[in-house]
Amino acid sequence: MKYIVVTGGVLSGIGKGIIASSTAMILKSMGLRVTSIKIDPYLNIDAGTMSPFEHGEVFVLDDGGEVDLDLGNYERFLDVNLGRDNNITTGKIYNLVIEKERKGQYLGKTVQVVPHITEEIQNWIERVAHLPVDGDKVTPDVCVIELGGTVGDIESMPFTEALRQFQFRVGIENFCLMHVSLVPVLGVVGEQKTKPSQQSIRELRSLGLSPDFCLCRSTQPLTEETKKKISLFCHVAPDNVIGVHDVSNIYRVPILLNQQNLPNLVLRRLQLTPNIDLSKTSPSESTPYWMASWKGLADRMDKITNESLNPIRIAMVGKYTGLTDAYLSVIKALDHASMAIERKMVIDWVEASNLESQNSTTEEYKKSWEMLRSAHGILVPGGFGDRGIEGMILTANYARTSGKPYLGICLGMQIAVIEFARNVMGWENANSEEFTTSGSGKNVVVFMPEVSKTHMGGTMRLGSRDTIFTDVDNKISKLYNVEKVGQAVEERHRHRYEVNPDVVDEIHAKGLHFVGKDTTGVRMEIVELKDHDYFVACQFHPEFKSRPQRPSPPFIGLLNASLERLKKM
């Protein structure tokens, strides 16, 4: 097993996740089996209880793990399915050590950060690195490990020390360290400054880790003078100073790394042999044949971004629009669909609460409704809590009555059912149990009985589950290529509430068809409105399984329907 560790300095959010994902993708394209681990130094057991405003979206894995959004990048770039153990947190490690201490497994010794915490971290890494992730049940060749946060953070010290020890445990020939740093340009001087990188690597080296590669983030390509200076002061070979400047889209990052010979340098450093014929010629001199399909993705993304045709405008009506990372996987799924149909797509962010009548005198109310009406399609993503719910219900009503394409995800499906119950069924007090006090209103959405109301973390309906199609005469079944009743598709879930089974038959009879259910037939998974261009909602989160090469069917349907609407306008 070979290990590539990616650390970051100077500031957080510097791009470690994309660089780690890109490196892993290149190695996989060379025929190697690659897995990844993300280390998050926070004390939470997992990301499940974190606010989207603070931490961005919670990404959900097949096994129900609620993890950092960077694991979504790994899955999308590598097209693999990771598990909850591929995300290590301080909370998980300390919880494990304390449980062992309570059971007396340390034989009365004083339990300390070194060696007990650091050994547990190393054991975890080594165990998870050997788990197959590509469906073939074959042990990976390489594990890419991203250490979250910034070098020198108090929270990450145990992990830094564990990795220092780990390089000797696995052998220095099997351990490669990449450090991502920042090379800023001061406006007045106009010169690329290397001092932040120097300080960052000095801090890393003082902790016992010496980087093999320094990957420098910058707005413009690194000058040769800058590279030489970083090499000289940071004890890194000149060829191993890699510039990662701003590019047109994230799919260009692997191409940029390859152009600077990073793949071959990593192979040489880890004594790895690729499982492809490197002598085979490529149609493009700048891009090897094993990266041709990835270059095609990057080119298509550039094409749709720069095209002059009127873009498809999608109104994203949500609760966390102040931080787009809260909907990162939804954005990526829309991008994947946009590339697939080769048409530019633009997201108009609409704060749901701004659509509500109590805000009718504000400028935000007017702008929000203008964006909603001018959009070619509408998407209502998942969320929790009652803020903005009435605005979402008004959105669903507008989409249903105007014929505008609508895709509801998780909460967006529950909203569609509530709106239909109020305005078509005539149940004026229809609501969700999540938003009403006991006994008030007609709850067409109810709490799931088998999960906890008091413990928030890891207690929802989580992970990959089957959805059985009960009807195939509809748009969504065709998008999923479902040809017969009883056929199943597998998607990931993250919710506590579901459509009340007691009202399903009545609502279905009025035209809002429940075309997909769980394996028991009790839980409603997909609804589609009869006689509408595209009004689809699903209880699961299709965005979590969307890949650049395999866009999610519900998103393809939304963009295709929105494109048809655009053509008619």
TAMO-V622110 format. One record per residue. N is the residue number from 1. RES is the residue in one letter. NEAR is the number of other ideal C-beta (glycine too) atoms within 8 Angstrom. Layout:
N | RES | NEAR
N | RES | NEAR
This chain:
1 | M | 12
2 | K | 11
3 | Y | 14
4 | I | 16
5 | V | 13
6 | V | 15
7 | T | 15
8 | G | 14
9 | G | 18
10 | V | 11
11 | L | 6
12 | S | 6
13 | G | 4
14 | I | 12
15 | G | 9
16 | K | 14
17 | G | 12
18 | I | 10
19 | I | 15
20 | A | 16
21 | S | 15
22 | S | 12
23 | T | 16
24 | A | 16
25 | M | 13
26 | I | 14
27 | L | 13
28 | K | 11
29 | S | 9
30 | M | 12
31 | G | 8
32 | L | 11
33 | R | 10
34 | V | 15
35 | T | 15
36 | S | 16
37 | I | 14
38 | K | 16
39 | I | 12
40 | D | 13
41 | P | 12
42 | Y | 8
43 | L | 7
44 | N | 12
45 | I | 9
46 | D | 15
47 | A | 13
48 | G | 12
49 | T | 7
50 | M | 9
51 | S | 5
52 | P | 12
53 | F | 7
54 | E | 5
55 | H | 9
56 | G | 8
57 | E | 11
58 | V | 12
59 | F | 13
60 | V | 14
61 | L | 17
62 | D | 8
63 | D | 8
64 | G | 11
65 | G | 15
66 | E | 14
67 | V | 16
68 | D | 11
69 | L | 15
70 | D | 13
71 | L | 15
72 | G | 13
73 | N | 11
74 | Y | 18
75 | E | 13
76 | R | 12
77 | F | 11
78 | L | 13
79 | D | 8
80 | V | 10
81 | N | 9
82 | L | 14
83 | G | 12
84 | R | 11
85 | D | 10
86 | N | 16
87 | N | 15
88 | I | 14
89 | T | 14
90 | T | 12
91 | G | 11
92 | K | 11
93 | I | 14
94 | Y | 10
95 | N | 9
96 | L | 9
97 | V | 12
98 | I | 8
99 | E | 8
100 | K | 9
101 | E | 10
102 | R | 6
103 | K | 6
104 | G | 7
105 | Q | 6
106 | Y | 9
107 | L | 5
108 | G | 4
109 | K | 5
110 | T | 3
111 | V | 7
112 | Q | 7
113 | V | 7
114 | V | 7
115 | P | 6
116 | H | 11
117 | I | 14
118 | T | 13
119 | E | 9
120 | E | 11
121 | I | 14
122 | Q | 12
123 | N | 8
124 | W | 12
125 | I | 15
126 | E | 11
127 | R | 9
128 | V | 14
129 | A | 12
130 | H | 8
131 | L | 11
132 | P | 9
133 | V | 12
134 | D | 9
135 | G | 6
136 | D | 5
137 | K | 4
138 | V | 7
139 | T | 8
140 | P | 15
141 | D | 9
142 | V | 16
143 | C | 15
144 | V | 14
145 | I | 14
146 | E | 14
147 | L | 15
148 | G | 11
149 | G | 10
150 | T | 10
151 | V | 13
152 | G | 7
153 | D | 9
154 | I | 4
155 | E | 9
156 | S | 15
157 | M | 9
158 | P | 12
159 | F | 13
160 | T | 14
161 | E | 13
162 | A | 14
163 | L | 12
164 | R | 10
165 | Q | 10
166 | F | 13
167 | Q | 11
168 | F | 7
169 | R | 8
170 | V | 10
171 | G | 7
172 | I | 6
173 | E | 6
174 | N | 9
175 | F | 12
176 | C | 12
177 | L | 13
178 | M | 16
179 | H | 16
180 | V | 15
181 | S | 16
182 | L | 13
183 | V | 15
184 | P | 8
185 | V | 12
186 | L | 8
187 | G | 5
188 | V | 4
189 | V | 7
190 | G | 6
191 | E | 6
192 | Q | 11
193 | K | 10
194 | T | 11
195 | K | 6
196 | P | 13
197 | S | 16
198 | Q | 11
199 | Q | 10
200 | S | 14
201 | I | 16
202 | R | 9
203 | E | 11
204 | L | 14
205 | R | 10
206 | S | 6
207 | L | 12
208 | G | 7
209 | L | 13
210 | S | 7
211 | P | 13
212 | D | 9
213 | F | 15
214 | C | 15
215 | L | 12
216 | C | 16
217 | R | 11
218 | S | 15
219 | T | 5
220 | Q | 7
221 | P | 6
222 | L | 12
223 | T | 7
224 | E | 6
225 | E | 6
226 | T | 12
227 | K | 12
228 | K | 9
229 | K | 9
230 | I | 16
231 | S | 12
232 | L | 6
233 | F | 8
234 | C | 13
235 | H | 6
236 | V | 13
237 | A | 6
238 | P | 8
239 | D | 6
240 | N | 11
241 | V | 15
242 | I | 11
243 | G | 12
244 | V | 13
245 | H | 11
246 | D | 5
247 | V | 8
248 | S | 7
249 | N | 9
250 | I | 6
251 | Y | 11
252 | R | 10
253 | V | 12
254 | P | 14
255 | I | 14
256 | L | 12
257 | L | 15
258 | N | 13
259 | Q | 7
260 | Q | 8
261 | N | 8
262 | L | 12
263 | P | 11
264 | N | 7
265 | L | 11
266 | V | 14
267 | L | 12
268 | R | 7
269 | R | 8
270 | L | 12
271 | Q | 6
272 | L | 11
273 | T | 4
274 | P | 9
275 | N | 6
276 | I | 8
277 | D | 4
278 | L | 6
279 | S | 4
280 | K | 7
281 | T | 5
282 | S | 9
283 | P | 5
284 | S | 7
285 | E | 4
286 | S | 5
287 | T | 10
288 | P | 8
289 | Y | 8
290 | W | 8
291 | M | 13
292 | A | 12
293 | S | 7
294 | W | 12
295 | K | 11
296 | G | 8
297 | L | 12
298 | A | 13
299 | D | 8
300 | R | 10
301 | M | 13
302 | D | 10
303 | K | 9
304 | I | 13
305 | T | 9
306 | N | 6
307 | E | 9
308 | S | 3
309 | L | 6
310 | N | 3
311 | P | 9
312 | I | 14
313 | R | 12
314 | I | 17
315 | A | 13
316 | M | 13
317 | V | 13
318 | G | 15
319 | K | 10
320 | Y | 10
321 | T | 11
322 | G | 5
323 | L | 9
324 | T | 8
325 | D | 9
326 | A | 12
327 | Y | 12
328 | L | 12
329 | S | 14
330 | V | 12
331 | I | 10
332 | K | 12
333 | A | 14
334 | L | 14
335 | D | 10
336 | H | 15
337 | A | 16
338 | S | 13
339 | M | 13
340 | A | 8
341 | I | 10
342 | E | 7
343 | R | 12
344 | K | 10
345 | M | 14
346 | V | 8
347 | I | 8
348 | D | 11
349 | W | 8
350 | V | 15
351 | E | 14
352 | A | 15
353 | S | 10
354 | N | 13
355 | L | 17
356 | E | 12
357 | S | 5
358 | Q | 4
359 | N | 11
360 | S | 6
361 | T | 4
362 | T | 8
363 | E | 5
364 | E | 9
365 | Y | 13
366 | K | 8
367 | K | 9
368 | S | 12
369 | W | 9
370 | E | 8
371 | M | 11
372 | L | 14
373 | R | 7
374 | S | 7
375 | A | 13
376 | H | 12
377 | G | 18
378 | I | 15
379 | L | 16
380 | V | 16
381 | P | 12
382 | G | 10
383 | G | 10
384 | F | 5
385 | G | 6
386 | D | 5
387 | R | 7
388 | G | 13
389 | I | 11
390 | E | 8
391 | G | 14
392 | M | 15
393 | I | 12
394 | L | 10
395 | T | 17
396 | A | 17
397 | N | 10
398 | Y | 12
399 | A | 12
400 | R | 14
401 | T | 6
402 | S | 6
403 | G | 5
404 | K | 12
405 | P | 14
406 | Y | 17
407 | L | 16
408 | G | 16
409 | I | 17
410 | C | 15
411 | L | 14
412 | G | 16
413 | M | 16
414 | Q | 14
415 | I | 16
416 | A | 18
417 | V | 15
418 | I | 15
419 | E | 12
420 | F | 15
421 | A | 14
422 | R | 12
423 | N | 8
424 | V | 9
425 | M | 11
426 | G | 5
427 | W | 9
428 | E | 5
429 | N | 7
430 | A | 12
431 | N | 12
432 | S | 13
433 | E | 10
434 | E | 11
435 | F | 7
436 | T | 10
437 | T | 4
438 | S | 4
439 | G | 3
440 | S | 6
441 | G | 7
442 | K | 8
443 | N | 11
444 | V | 14
445 | V | 14
446 | V | 10
447 | F | 8
448 | M | 10
449 | P | 4
450 | E | 3
451 | V | 9
452 | S | 5
453 | K | 4
454 | T | 3
455 | H | 6
456 | M | 5
457 | G | 10
458 | G | 10
459 | T | 8
460 | M | 10
461 | R | 10
462 | L | 10
463 | G | 11
464 | S | 9
465 | R | 12
466 | D | 8
467 | T | 15
468 | I | 13
469 | F | 16
470 | T | 9
471 | D | 9
472 | V | 11
473 | D | 4
474 | N | 10
475 | K | 9
476 | I | 15
477 | S | 13
478 | K | 9
479 | L | 10
480 | Y | 9
481 | N | 5
482 | V | 10
483 | E | 6
484 | K | 6
485 | V | 7
486 | G | 6
487 | Q | 10
488 | A | 9
489 | V | 10
490 | E | 8
491 | E | 13
492 | R | 13
493 | H | 14
494 | R | 12
495 | H | 12
496 | R | 9
497 | Y | 11
498 | E | 11
499 | V | 16
500 | N | 10
501 | P | 8
502 | D | 4
503 | V | 10
504 | V | 11
505 | D | 6
506 | E | 8
507 | I | 14
508 | H | 9
509 | A | 6
510 | K | 9
511 | G | 8
512 | L | 14
513 | H | 11
514 | F | 13
515 | V | 12
516 | G | 13
517 | K | 12
518 | D | 11
519 | T | 7
520 | T | 6
521 | G | 7
522 | V | 6
523 | R | 10
524 | M | 13
525 | E | 11
526 | I | 15
527 | V | 15
528 | E | 14
529 | L | 13
530 | K | 7
531 | D | 4
532 | H | 9
533 | D | 9
534 | Y | 14
535 | F | 12
536 | V | 16
537 | A | 16
538 | C | 17
539 | Q | 14
540 | F | 11
541 | H | 13
542 | P | 14
543 | E | 12
544 | F | 12
545 | K | 9
546 | S | 15
547 | R | 10
548 | P | 9
549 | Q | 6
550 | R | 7
551 | P | 13
552 | S | 12
553 | P | 10
554 | P | 13
555 | F | 16
556 | I | 13
557 | G | 14
558 | L | 17
559 | L | 17
560 | N | 10
561 | A | 12
562 | S | 16
563 | L | 12
564 | E | 9
565 | R | 13
566 | L | 10
567 | K | 6
568 | K | 5
569 | M | 5
